[in-house]
Structure formats: C-alpha cells, structure tokens
Amino acid sequence: MTMRLPVRPRAPELKGKLEEFERAQILEALAKTSGNQTRAAKLLGIARRTLIKKMVRYEIERPRAETGRVEPPNGTRH
C-alpha cells in the first residue's frame, strides 16, 4: 500500500527557507566574530573552507583582514 500526501500548489519551498535560515546564521556568526571567518566557522561547527563556499554561494562579501578590503563575492581578486 502506497501512501500519498496531498500536494499543495502554493506550499512554501523548504529549500528556499533553509537557504534563508543558513544565510542568516552565517551573517550572525560573522557579526559575532567581527568578520573573522575562522572563528565564525568554528561557531557554526563547519570547516572554514565550507564557510567560504557558502559565503560565495549566498553572495556574502568576504572581509580581508590583512588589507582591510572586501573581496568580491565571486572570489575574483583585482
């Protein structure tokens, strides 16, 4: 016997909600750590490289501590 759930045409997209939540958590962790990506990653319980990939994905600018400049979200440097 197969159980079928009714499909709601206007049901909110779970993926979109999860992405919004994840982006907000990343921004909050960066704010708490004054933009320190290593400490923010630790706070989130993920690897720094994973944090950076997510920042690029969500177009969150990456502060550069050694120069004080902000790296563009696509990872290109000038």
TANORFEN-V329288 format. One record per pair of residues at least 12 apart in sequence whose ideal C-beta (glycine too) atoms are under 8 Angstrom apart, sorted by sequence separation. I is the first residue (numbers start at 1). J is the second residue. D is the distance in whole Angstrom. If there is no record, write none. Layout:
# TANORFEN-V329288
i/j/d
I/J/D
I/J/D
This chain:
# TANORFEN-V329288
i/j/d
29/41/8
61/73/6
60/73/7
26/40/7
29/43/5
37/51/6
59/73/4
29/44/5
37/52/7
56/73/6
26/44/7
37/55/8
55/73/7
56/74/7
25/44/7
56/75/6
26/51/7
37/62/7
37/63/8
26/54/6
35/63/4
26/55/7
36/65/7
30/60/7
35/65/8
22/54/7
26/58/7
27/60/7
26/60/6
23/58/4
22/58/8
23/60/7
19/58/7
